[in-house]
């Protein structure tokens, strides 16, 4: 059988039920979709020149882009940690960045609303 990447994940423990591994992959893909949406929101704010005060628009765009990058890293880390936990029959890891992403998105959205009222 050929080696699978990353070895640190796949060489640990026993093979879990495929349904659980596939569910973990679907969660990974959902995080990737979320990160793409956050990145797109940040780019769109600047590219479309929305009628929002320039400094606030830029700050909100950068927050969305940063959240998108954090989501990409979290997607990979979470997938690997969950897969490894399932293989070693350990408790699954919790949501490490949920509060960060929620708070950041709320701040960016409030910024957009306030910035549009100041124009």
JOBEL-V170572 format. One record per backbone hydrogen bond with DSSP energy under -0.5 kcal/mol. NH is the residue of the N-H (numbers start at 1). CO is the residue of the C=O. E is the energy in kcal/mol with one decimal. If there is no record, write none. Layout:
BEGIN
{{NH:CO:E} {NH:CO:E}}
END
This chain:
BEGIN
{{9:6:-1.1} {10:6:-2.2} {11:7:-2.6} {12:9:-0.8} {14:87:-2.0} {20:17:-1.2} {21:17:-1.6} {22:18:-2.8} {23:19:-2.0} {24:20:-2.1} {25:21:-2.0} {26:22:-2.2} {27:23:-2.0} {28:24:-2.1} {29:25:-2.5} {30:26:-2.1} {31:27:-2.1} {32:28:-2.0} {33:29:-2.5} {34:30:-2.3} {35:31:-2.6} {36:32:-2.4} {37:33:-2.3} {38:34:-2.4} {39:35:-2.6} {40:36:-2.7} {41:37:-2.3} {42:38:-2.0} {43:39:-2.4} {44:40:-3.0} {45:41:-1.9} {46:42:-1.1} {47:43:-3.1} {48:44:-2.5} {49:46:-0.8} {50:45:-1.2} {52:50:-2.7} {53:115:-1.4} {57:53:-2.8} {58:54:-2.5} {59:55:-2.3} {60:56:-2.7} {61:57:-2.6} {62:58:-2.6} {63:59:-2.1} {64:60:-2.5} {65:61:-2.4} {66:62:-2.6} {67:63:-2.6} {68:64:-2.2} {69:65:-2.1} {70:66:-2.5} {71:67:-2.4} {72:68:-1.7} {73:69:-1.9} {74:70:-2.7} {75:71:-2.5} {76:72:-1.8} {77:73:-2.6} {78:74:-3.2} {79:75:-2.2} {80:76:-2.5} {81:77:-2.7} {82:78:-2.5} {83:79:-2.6} {84:80:-2.4} {85:81:-2.2} {86:82:-2.4} {87:83:-2.1} {88:84:-1.9} {89:86:-0.8} {90:85:-2.7} {96:94:-0.9} {101:97:-2.6} {102:98:-2.4} {103:99:-2.6} {104:100:-2.7} {105:101:-2.5} {106:102:-2.2} {107:103:-2.5} {108:104:-2.4} {109:105:-2.5} {110:106:-2.6} {111:107:-2.4} {112:108:-2.1} {113:109:-2.4} {114:110:-2.9} {115:111:-3.0} {116:112:-2.1} {117:113:-1.4} {118:114:-1.3}}
END
